[in-house]
Amino acid sequence: MKILIIEDDLTTREFVARGLREHGFVVDEAEDGHQGLMMATSCEYQLIILDRMLPQLDGLKVLGALRATENHTPVMILSAMDSVEDRVVGLTSGSDDYLTKPFALAELVARANILVKRNQLVAATVSSEYSYDDLRLDIKSHRVWRGSRLINLQQKEFLLLQYLMEHVESVVSRMSLFESVWSYHFDPKTNVIDVHIANLRKKLEQEGEPSLIHTVRGAGYVLRRV
């Protein structure tokens, strides 16, 4: 299992790299955003650990460039920016996790293992395609269609839709979405799910298409044709 660390602070980078290697990971290191982006797009990694404040190219721009090229490698953001707004921006920009500094190495390793294993599980899914009504989602190609219209989704939007399609016509709770999509076993008290659901609806319901994602007040969300 190979991980890329993009971190300009040498002490932090070496601390994280050493800890991950001790837990059996192969680790590559980059010291700025430009170098990190070049490495991330030229080699296959199971996880990218990305500092948000980087020289040459900041972390969110690196992340945006990766997602724009259909690179869906799991990304964990490391940042000293720890406000709710900062975390929401990081998560809605396409990252899979957001860990604030200072952090415990044991927690970082645990989160890294969860992200890597979850990604491997998705890749090993026997059935790679889900369909409901005129909506179709393909896991292997990471594409979604509404009828003949191809829809471009960010990683978290894709995972949310996949989970809803796996539980079609069943109400799923916010907590189940946090656990399955963000690997959180607690409610972080942010509106990150609401933001992603709103974005999903806008992308799925263009051109007068009927609504498919519905809010069930006090219970969660459901994918169904009304």
VENBELRA-V689084 format. One record per helix or strand of 3 or more residues. SS is the DSSP state (~ for helix, > for strand). FROM is the first residue (numbers start at 1). TO is the last residue. Records with the same first field share a line. If there is no record, write none. Layout:
SS = FROM-TO ; FROM-TO
This chain:
> = 2-6 ; 26-30 ; 47-51 ; 75-79 ; 97-100 ; 129-132 ; 135-138 ; 143-146 ; 149-151 ; 213-216 ; 220-223
~ = 10-22 ; 33-42 ; 59-68 ; 84-92 ; 105-123 ; 155-166 ; 174-181 ; 192-204
